Amino acid sequence: MAEGAREAVLLRNITKSFPGVVANDRVTFDLQPGEVHALLGENGAGKTTLMNVLYGLYRPDEGEIWVRGRRVHLRSPRDAIDLGIGMVHQHFKLVAPHGVAENVALGLSGTPFWAPARTVGRQLKELSERYGLPVDPDRRVWELSAGEQQRVEILKALIRGAQVLILDEPTSVLTPQEAGELFKVLGRMKAEGHGVIFISHKLDEVLSVADRITVMRRGRVVGTVRAEETDKAALARMMVGREVVFRLTKKACQPGEAALVVEDLHARTDRGTPALRGISLAVCRGEILGLAGVAGNGQRELVEVLTGLRRPERGRVAILGQDLTRASARRIADAGVAHVPEERIRLGIVPGLSVEENLILKKHHRPPFCRAGGLRLAAVRQFAGRAIEEYRIMTPGPRTPAKLLSGGNIQKLILARELSGNPALVIAAHPTYGLDVGATEQIREILLRQREAGAGILLVSEDLEEIMELADRIAVLFRGEIMGTVLAGEATLEEIGLMMAGERRTVAVGEER
């Protein structure tokens, strides 16, 4: 029998290097037909590089790739697709103005020249019924929810004959109900002999859906275990090399004066369509208000209005009693508002500037960093040294360009800058998105320390576990409206999930705070 004949995929001794970094160091990984094999690891552990090698985006420096018993050389994703390998990326690769069938037809061989979407639509209906992935072939992609778009991506891979499916962070934009439906689909695929590689940072869901779990650290495989023979603590220890605290200690909430009051706020998207439809909420000092919801329901626009990056149509925003409805971003920052943006690279840092320069971006024009219009470099370096040590920013030095840091360390840099000076209000959008368990633990501890220091925190997140663990109250946003607010201690995943899908709740105790 040929080597790798029993495996759907065998990656053997894969090594892939980039300048100054060995991303994969003699990695061996296999996937059996009819199994879900999860891939775990810290940010920068080499998971994405390994999958890019399997999908033909990178060529390995050393090692072998075997598909169904045959050694192969992948020069492009087209080669991988032809061998029955499909990938659903974390950020979907769909053309928003086009219809579902049109998106699936793009690049699909064997479709007729005239009206290819009609032929593909029939195939889509058959596959969607077979796997329980309901989707309307005629709808435009921009009209679909995140869960529906993911179904399109999976169907797109299946219609191309994928026997191996790579899912990268597949539940990050789904409601709990949608995630449950996805897991049922994976069960049907397993029963038909498909192999699934499942990349996720959510240990609970990995344990519930995977048959085997491989953990990577610093480019190497630490070990492979069967899901029924391990637990969250053991997996986290394998990932980061130490014990990880999953249940943070949170003192009882003692709310003070209002840090933020939003009344009847309306705003539009970049395309001119309604994004916020009469939002009203309040955040007190010393509490965390968690804002839950599937991506694309107005979270981005709300955060941009509150931080001076977008003008509202009407409504009122008050911070510490001061009307700042249409104030500039600088004026809002000077009023004591910290902003941890969703897009770290685009909005959080200036990638070409050094770590120390990024740490003083919002304060470079004020003492002690500025005197007589010039920078005081000694003060800058002293502050940067303290911030790097306190927030454990892993960097070769303070003058290293920020773009060379990992995602987790860029996030810690942003937090160090924003939280210096004891802000009265912290607006944190997806603060741990895409981060490993070690970085996530540290950032959640930092947010709780800010709460205890008296800051009001608006926490925008799609991670319900994070919101339920950190928040004192939870508000749910759907299509630009608040569906309801609940006390975190009384909230259930089912209730939050229903509101995320558009079911309005009656006023809860504490909502009118």
Secondary structure, DSSP 4 states (H G I P E B T S, - for coil): --TTSS-SEEEEEEEEEETTEEEEEEEEEEE-TT-EEEEEE-TTSSHHHHHHHHTTSS--SEEEEEETTEEE---SHHHHHHTTEEEE-SS----TTSBHHHHHHTT-TT--SSSHHHHHHHHHHHHHHHHT----TTSBGGGS-HHHHHHHHHHHHHHTT-SEEEEESTTTT--HHHHHHHHHHHHHHHHTT-EEEEE-S-HHHHHHH-SEEEEEETTEEEEEEEGGG--HHHHHHHHHSS----S---PPP---SEEEEEEEEEEE-TTSSEEEEEEEEEEETT-EEEEE--TTSSHHHHHHHHTTSS--SEEEEEETTEE-TT--HHHHHHTTEEEE-S-IIIII--TTSBHHHHHTTTTTTSTTTEETTEE-HHHHHHHHHHHHHHTT---S-TTSBGGGS-HHHHHHHHHHHHHTT--SEEEEESTTTT--HHHHHHHHHHHHHHHHTT-EEEEE-S-HHHHHHH-SEEEEEETTEEEEEEEGGG--HHHHHHHHTT---PPPTTTT-
